[in-house]
Amino acid sequence: MNRVINCYERALVFLHKMPRIWIDYCQFVVDLSYVTKARHTLDRSLRSLPITQHCRIWPLYLTFIKKHSIKEQALRLYRRYLQLAPDNAEILIDYLLTVEHLDEAAVLLTKCLNNEDFQSKKGQSKHQMWIQLCQLLSENPNKITSIKVEPIIRQGLQRFTDMTGKLWISLADYYIRKHQFDKARDIYEEAVKTVMTVRDFGQVFDVYAEFEEQLITLKIENRNKNGKTSDNELDLQLRLRRFEKLNAEKTVTPKLCSTTTEPSQR
């Protein structure tokens, strides 16, 4: 093996601007699983070749990263790659999600959505990417701190007025996970009054009703466990009346609701 490596090294003394030799050499050391040697060789190739040739080296580098994933090192390499190919941001986003760097993943996904020229290499529509971002934000309220969640989700609500059900549910779920139940209820109330389609109204209403039912069940369990108090009984009665009123409105569709069933994927 060393003789082959020495042969490549001698060739590169005079032919260090030839991408074909670098590609063969890098492929050789990557296949040998010489981690340090492979990384140094790949870095040398990028330094030696003009930037217009880097696109021929990076596929090998990405293969190396996936084969020998050392988290911090892999993150640095993916960030370097993104400087050359910003359109491939989803590669870094997927890796960040894999290694639980959720805050950076959310920031990068937000930048992609705010870039009108960005086109998903995975074939995702803007709406699908918004849903992914909103689920990420709502399910990890304590791990994502660099983004103001409510303004981001409301931005999505303004952009996709005919497909807002899941976005409203994500916003309410965010406050539920932060144990801000009154705020979550306000979000549900706002949602059922503002959604524009029967489908979205049904989605939000069903989740809202389940939310209220779970809170009532929890209150009853606490009463049975800790005994009755006047305050607890009053609170429970108010919740029961609110739940009854909500169920009575189940067949009432908001005045602005249309019969749209197929969203336009913008």
Steps between C-alpha positions, in 0.01 A plus 500: 500500500780738589661447159176601328467805722860599427430463128205738522707746703779504242248556221346793685835680523457598134130432439337654808259697281363189334160407653505145362805405707355659814170318451670162461731566795220615727282205403790267576564630854126526578454135401791405729317660795811695598294771670770758573687437174177521298394827664842658445507385138151632430590833659821520293305435183263787575791733571685399182215502250318814381157549654335415167629143547386461861167357391692190383662446842209569733296190409797294625526717811129454576540126461790512744294704750214249491738205533693642797259735673682682780235750604692825549732432209206406276318822592800711402529317169130529417516875574799532268313314228201730539719800417564343160150360443241699702220339299580170675411639843264206561801269530623696802148536641448123492835441671430763767170329578680166522752628757236698696634847409139613473556872553742532208277278285201727566702814420627353172155375400358847570764657275407260222132591530574873502706462182252533214750345257559186706385177335492178700729230361273246671199617303322653800256785448524818704193390695658165589812680620288735713326200656840342574624822661184549705508142629866542590429822689187378676646166609822648643411825678785469750771402250446773242587844636628699202159539336183676614256222435163676482602764240650227282186285506275802446709590197413158362133559581505820292668329205278190489154632582319197355702230679549627851360221717830325575676833558243609759526161671880529509480845660259380769712188558802725559324672792364171633855362522600815686206434740332826399156346466300824503712636216448175308124533545514857367682370192236232442221756539667734254551213258141375488384857435746578221561179298373525144418139407280225637799266509709737714205570730450128556871442571522780754165429664575132561837576661350785703222275635752230590713760680205616713394143575850409620511803731164407648611141553813624675295729726267215595793272580658769719168553681462129569857482624519817710137550598249771412555870560272787406755648260565169330129428464435844350786457256377155400144624446625783281703258291204264462275783385765618256530147364123469461487832316783390273321177407179695435689705242640194323258525210542875465747577223657848503331741263814546293556126464503377144465147377860487380647156551815499285766752602712672236860406570683828456 
